[in-house]
Amino acid sequence: MHKDSIAGTLCVAAAVCVVCSVFVSTTAVMLKPLQDENKRLDMRKNILIAAGLYDEDSKKSEINSLFEQIDSKVIDLATGEYVDNVNPEEFDQRKAAKDPKQSKKIDSKEDIAGIKRRSDRRIVYFKRDGDKVERVILPVYGKGLWSTMYGFIALDSDLNTVKSFGFYDQAETPGLGGEVDSDKFKKNWVDKKAFDEQGAPVIAVIKGTVDKTNPNAVHQIDGISGATITCDGVSRLVQFWLGEKGYGKFLEKLQAEIDKG
């Protein structure tokens, strides 16, 4: 076969493609454990931030040791009970939400978070002082304008006062909806009250700035200019997960636990 022929050129191109694909595939396989470990560390870092155990002075090498202070549990959302035979480290919440055997379809009228399906089980995290719950960290997610936003809300031991809120995965418009991941927005949530006197989740991001003289100010978060749809999505997803279809049953049982001492 002549080296300058069309057939020769195609053979060389095919050989290069095969070599490149083998190289890329091999590299991907070799790097997967490292990628998985980095994802695990990033998730742990965000949980530690929500627990108030990680700040800008902390080091990445300290994440695993700091995480030893976190108590992780899998719960059944329908009953609020702990599921002791499921390892939180091995339970994939995102996969479970897509699996009809491990999740339920949500009626459109109740699906204010826009998630369509809800897994039967979820992982919750605790920061404790001995047996005393100091903070409970709840994974939350729901639709924004362009993306599904994933984050954590941390409640104080009264199970009402917000101590931390933030997203670790979102793809909203940079400079607009993407500001839900800004320090300024996240700080606005600290010490706000999630529930009203009747126990209904009412915390919400409003349009504009909170009027501090308003009796409802304790439940309100300053909005982000030009990001109304994203902010509405944040309000809805938080209210969904703190409500009856989310962690409602679990929070009731946890409150009873805390009251018992």
Secondary structure as UniProt FT lines:
FT   TURN            3..4
FT   HELIX           6..51
FT   TURN            56..57
FT   HELIX           60..62
FT   HELIX           63..67
FT   TURN            68..69
FT   STRAND          70..76
FT   TURN            77..79
FT   TURN            84..85
FT   TURN            88..90
FT   HELIX           93..98
FT   TURN            100..102
FT   STRAND          103..105
FT   TURN            108..110
FT   TURN            112..113
FT   STRAND          117..119
FT   STRAND          121..129
FT   TURN            130..131
FT   STRAND          132..143
FT   STRAND          148..156
FT   TURN            157..158
FT   STRAND          161..169
FT   TURN            174..176
FT   HELIX           177..181
FT   HELIX           183..187
FT   TURN            188..191
FT   TURN            197..198
FT   STRAND          204..205
FT   TURN            212..213
FT   TURN            215..216
FT   HELIX           217..219
FT   STRAND          220..221
FT   TURN            225..226
FT   HELIX           228..242
FT   TURN            244..247
FT   HELIX           248..260
//
